[in-house]
Amino acid sequence: MLHFSVRFVKDEKNKIIISVSKKISKKAVIRNTIKRRVRAVLRDLKPVSCLIIAKPGAENIKGKELESELKSLVVSRRL
Protein backbone atom coordinates (compact mmCIF):
# COMPACT_ATOMS: atom_id res chain seq x y z
CA MET A 1 0.00 0.00 0.00
CA LEU A 2 1.37 3.39 -0.96
CA HIS A 3 1.40 6.03 1.75
CA PHE A 4 2.52 8.90 -0.49
CA SER A 5 1.94 10.28 -3.96
CA VAL A 6 4.46 12.36 -5.89
CA ARG A 7 3.86 15.06 -8.48
CA PHE A 8 6.73 16.81 -10.19
CA VAL A 9 6.68 20.57 -10.62
CA LYS A 10 8.38 22.30 -13.53
CA ASP A 11 10.38 24.93 -11.75
CA GLU A 12 13.86 26.34 -12.10
CA LYS A 13 14.36 26.25 -8.36
CA ASN A 14 14.80 22.92 -6.64
CA LYS A 15 12.27 22.63 -3.88
CA ILE A 16 10.24 19.97 -2.16
CA ILE A 17 6.67 20.67 -1.07
CA ILE A 18 5.19 18.27 1.47
CA SER A 19 1.46 18.25 2.11
CA VAL A 20 -0.04 16.44 5.11
CA SER A 21 -3.73 17.12 5.61
CA LYS A 22 -5.77 17.00 8.78
CA LYS A 23 -7.33 13.79 7.48
CA ILE A 24 -4.05 12.10 8.39
CA SER A 25 -4.07 13.41 11.96
CA LYS A 26 -5.74 16.27 13.78
CA LYS A 27 -2.54 16.78 15.79
CA ALA A 28 0.00 19.19 14.31
CA VAL A 29 2.81 17.33 16.10
CA ILE A 30 2.15 14.17 14.08
CA ARG A 31 1.75 16.06 10.79
CA ASN A 32 5.04 17.91 11.37
CA THR A 33 6.80 14.65 12.29
CA ILE A 34 5.76 13.14 8.96
CA LYS A 35 7.08 16.23 7.13
CA ARG A 36 10.43 16.07 8.96
CA ARG A 37 10.85 12.37 8.23
CA VAL A 38 10.09 12.88 4.52
CA ARG A 39 12.55 15.79 4.28
CA ALA A 40 15.26 13.69 5.94
CA VAL A 41 14.83 10.89 3.39
CA LEU A 42 14.77 13.19 0.37
CA ARG A 43 17.79 15.20 1.51
CA ASP A 44 20.06 12.47 0.08
CA LEU A 45 18.47 12.49 -3.39
CA LYS A 46 19.54 14.70 -6.25
CA PRO A 47 17.86 18.12 -6.44
CA VAL A 48 14.33 17.92 -7.71
CA SER A 49 11.15 20.02 -7.59
CA CYS A 50 8.20 17.96 -6.46
CA LEU A 51 5.03 17.89 -4.42
CA ILE A 52 4.67 14.98 -2.01
CA ILE A 53 1.20 14.27 -0.64
CA ALA A 54 0.82 12.02 2.40
CA LYS A 55 -2.04 9.54 2.43
CA PRO A 56 -3.79 7.94 5.41
CA GLY A 57 -1.52 5.46 7.16
CA ALA A 58 1.61 7.57 6.63
CA GLU A 59 1.83 8.26 10.35
CA ASN A 60 2.34 4.55 11.11
CA ILE A 61 5.03 3.74 8.54
CA LYS A 62 8.46 2.70 9.86
CA GLY A 63 11.79 4.25 8.89
CA LYS A 64 13.19 1.79 6.34
CA GLU A 65 9.80 1.28 4.72
CA LEU A 66 9.35 5.07 4.44
CA GLU A 67 12.77 5.46 2.89
CA SER A 68 12.33 2.69 0.31
CA GLU A 69 8.82 3.84 -0.67
CA LEU A 70 9.79 7.48 -1.18
CA LYS A 71 12.98 6.71 -3.06
CA SER A 72 11.21 4.29 -5.39
CA LEU A 73 8.41 6.81 -6.06
CA VAL A 74 10.78 9.67 -6.81
CA VAL A 75 13.20 7.64 -8.93
CA SER A 76 10.48 5.88 -10.94
CA ARG A 77 8.49 9.05 -11.65
CA ARG A 78 11.48 11.29 -12.32
CA LEU A 79 11.76 10.00 -15.91
Secondary structure, DSSP 4 states (H G I P E B T S, - for coil): ---EEEEE---SS--EEEE--TTT-S-HHHHHHHHHHHHHHHTTSPP--EEEEE-TTGGG--HHHHHHHHHHHHHHH--
